[in-house]
């Protein structure tokens, strides 16, 4: 799948080396409980598991795409977890620090959402966002998502408790 500036390539083990530097920036993890990968080999092992694109029980599609510009530079990734029974999908995105606020996540989701709706007959898209992540909140709202729930004390990481907004489209 492509947009005007990027290709959305299905995540593969071969992307580990390309993605490692961008994923290694601790600043990108301010609003999520994940940590940067320890090394390329660990990242490749994770990607090997995600390449299957299905949960172990087969009830969810685990879909991940690398955002690659026309010059071959990686800018981050987009993902969707599709519940194959309920036809709901949870979407997320991760944009490298050097690529933030340039529209890559919006462009990727703008192309992915209609394609996912068609391919999986998605009835509802959802996104969970840390309430402190103003840029991400603005992004999903610009795509038409509406706030459906506030989850207090949703997670505890990096020494603080976070609340989440749940958005749906």
C-alpha positions, 0 to 999 in steps of 0.5 A: 500500500502506498500514499503520496509520500510513503509505502506501508510495507508489511513488517518483516524480520528484514526491517529490524536493522532499518528500524533499530536506530529510530526505535532506539530513541528513549524520547519516543517512549514518553507516553507508552510503557515500552522501552527501546529495543536492546539490540537488532537481534532482539528486535528481529526476534520480535518481528519474527513473531509479528510476521505471523500476523495472527494471535496464537489462538487465531482470533486476532489479526496482528497487522503491522506496517513499516512507514518507508518514504520514497527514498527508502527512509523509515519513519516509524510504523502503524499497527492494527489488532483486528478482532476477527469475531467482533470486527473491531480494530485497535490502531496504533502508530509510532513515529520516530522523533526525527519524523514527528509532526510531519504528517506521517502517522496521519497519512498512514492511518488515512490510507490504512483505515479504509483498506482495513475496513474493506479487507476485514469488514471493520465495524469500529476502529479504536485507539487508546492514548495517554491523556498527556499525548496531545499530538496523538489526541489531535491526530485521531480527532482530525481523522474523525475519532471521538472520545468514548471513555476516560480510563483513570490509572490505566497504566503505571510506567516510568515512575508515574501513573497514566490515564488513557483516553479511548477514541472510536471511529 
